[in-house]
Amino acid sequence: MAAKRARRPGETAFTGLLLVVSLFLLWSAYGISGFESLSSAGAVPLATTFAMVVTAAIVLFKTNRMVPAADEKLGHEVLPPMVMVFAVLLLVYALLLEPLGFLPTSFLFLVVAIRLLSHRSWLYAAAISLLSLALIYILFRIVFTVLMPPGIVPEGEILSWLRQATGVRF
């Protein structure tokens, strides 16, 4: 007979969150067209989110019946400090993206992230970030013409100047 698995720290909260999100998505799917017929626009989203609600409820019920693990703490084993640092970094990135724009916000994020993960110098992190950002910008902004939040960098003027200087249409 297999030994019963212990409930890890944060597992109940996470499965509860899954159930809440699934219920919200079910409500959103119902808002598409209600439950008019099996061939309506909302039928597949309703069926899918209903399955999500049922399975999340089953998982939550089973999780709550488990014995909590005695030797684990939420802070170190399940949610390491570096994960929290990156969660904060992503939040700051999202908040600064609109006012500063894509280029400066992404550069700052990459510099800090590379510095933290590589444990190398700030100069190394800045150089790698600049190279990475240049490649990303060329690929997405120029090749695929994806519009990015401009912010404080006058991208339109820079691209216009490059077009005039090189004669190449970006």
N, C-alpha and C positions, 0 to 999 in steps of 0.2 A: 504494500500500500504506500502510495506517495505521501511524503511529508507535506503538510499544509504550508503554503507560502505566507509570510508575514506581510502586513500592510506597511508600505514604506511611508515615510513622512511626506505629507502634502498630497498623497494619493487620493484621499477622500475629497479634498478641496478641488483638485484637478478634475476628477470625474464629475463632481457637482457642477463645475464650470462648463464642462462638455455638455451636460444636460441642459443647462440654462441657455447656452449658445444654440443647441439643437432646437429648443423650444422657440427661440427667437426666429431662427431660420424657418421653422414650420409655419409660424405666424406670417412671416414675409412671403413664403411660398403660397399661402392661402390668399394673400392679398393680390396675387397675380391675376387670378380669375375665379377665385373661390373653388368650390367643388361642383362644377357644373356637369361635367361628364368625364369619362375616361380618356377622351380625345381632346380635352381642352388644353390650353397652353400651360396651365398650372398643374396638370395631372402628374407629370414626371417629377417636378420639384416637390410636390406634396408627398408623393410616395417615398421619395428619397429621404426627405427630412423626417417623415414619420418613422422610417426605419432607423434613422439616427436617434430619434427620441427614445424609441423602444430599446435599442441596444445600449444607449447611454444610461437609461434607467436600470437595466439589468446589471450593467457593470458597476454602477453606483451601489446597488443593493448588495451585490457580492463583495464589493470592496468594504462596505460598512460591516460586514459579518466577519472580516478577517481580524486576526489578533495583531495589534500594532507591533512593529519591530522595536525591540528595546535598545539595540546597540547603534542605531542610526539617528542622526540629528538632521534637520532640514538644512541648516546652514552650510555644512561642509560636504556631505556625501551627495545630496540631491541637488542643491542649488549653490554651487561654488561662488566665491566672491567675484571671479572674473566674469561669470555669466551676468551677475548684477551690474557690473561695470559696463558691459556691452549693452545691456538693456537701457541704462541711463544714456550711454552714447547714442544709441539709436533714437531715443526720445529727443535728445538735444538736436540731433540731425534733422528729425522731422519738424521740430519747431523753428529751426534756422533756415530750412530749405526755401521757404517763400520769401522772407525778407532779404536774405543774402544771395540767394540763387544757387544753382547747381554747382558751379565751379568752385567757389570759395568754401561752401559747406562740405562738399565732397572731399576737397583737399584737406580741410581740417580734420574731418572724420578719419580719412585714410592715414594721415600722419600720426594721429593719436593711436589708432588701432594697430598700425604696423609697429610703432614704438613699443606699445604694451606687449604685443605678441612676440616680437623678435628680440627684445631686450638689447637692441643695437642703438646707435646714436640717433639723435634727433635729425642730424644731417642726412644719414642713411634713410631714415623714415621719410623725410621730405623729398629726397631724390626719387625713391621708389614710388612715392605717392604721385609726384609730378609726372613721371613716366607713365604710370598706370592711368592717371586721369587724362593725359594727352591721348593715349590709345583709345580709351573709352569714349572720349569726346569725338575723336575723328570717326570712329566706327558708328556711333549712334547719332551724332548731330550732323555730320557731313555725309557719310555714306547712306545711312538709313533715314536721314532727315527727321529725326525724332526731336520734337520741341521740348526743351527743358526750361525750368524756371530761370529767367535771366538774372534777376536780382541786381547787384551792384556792378557787375562786369558788363561793359557795353559790347556784348557779343555781336550784335548786328553791325555795328560800326567796324569792329575788327574783321569780321567776315567780308564786309564790303571792301575794306582796304586791301585784304588778301586777294579778292577777286580782281581788283584794279591792278595790283602789283604783279600778279602772276598771269592774269588773263584766263584763269581756270574758273569755271562755273561751279560753285559749291552748292 
